[in-house]
Amino acid sequence: DYFNGLEVRIGAPNPLVLDTMITEHCKYADSTAEWTTGNYGIKTTARTEWLLVAGEIIDELRDWTAELLSQNPQASGRPDEVPEQDWNAWQVVRTELEQQDKERPPEWPKETINGTHGRTESRS
């Protein structure tokens, strides 16, 4: 049974990984249930954690899009090597992330900032 893998027991994973992550962190009944972290002892929720991490990704994507558009202001921002179908699918996801970003907490909780850790300035 072990060598047959998990798919036999619980089914195949959803291939829409980002959409699934959004659903699991933000749309399930327990997404807003508070819990206390073991490392910092702060109260948080799955949704808050997602919004903090996804918010930093959104910032990176905004910078990338601005850079693409500055290189060719007349373009849609889609690099030539990215198929139009993939670009359009990405725009749907980007729109969803932008909607969620409106609810992002303004900053990471101070308790979580470790000034001696190498990733203090860049969390994503």
Residue, then its C-alpha position, 0 to 999 in steps of 0.5 A: d500500500y505504501f508504494n502505491g503513493l497517496e494519489v491512490r488513497i486521497g486522489a490527485p492534487n488540484p493542478l491549480v496550485l495558486d488557486t488552491m492555496i488561496t482557497e485553503h488560506c482564505k476561503y475555508a471556514d477555519s481561515t479566520a480562526e485565530w491560533t497562536t504561533g509556537n515561535y513568537g507567541i502571537k495570535t494570527t490566522a491562516r488568512t493573515e499569514w497568506l495576506l502577508v506573504a502573498g502581499e510581498i509577492i504582489d509587490e514583486l509582480r508590480d515591480w516586474t510589470a512596471e519594468l516590462l511596461s517601461q521597456n515598451p510602453q505601447a505593449s500590454g506588458r506580456p513578454d514575447e516569450v510568454p504565450e498569450q493564453d498563459w498571460n491571460a490566465w495569469q491576469v485572472v490570478r493577478t486580479e484575484l491577488e490584487q483584490q486580496d491585497k486590499e486586506r493585507p495588514p500594513e506590516w509584519p508583526k514586530e515580534t516576527i522580525n529577527g534583525t540578525h537573520g539574513r532574510t530580515e529585509s526580504r521575506s518572500 
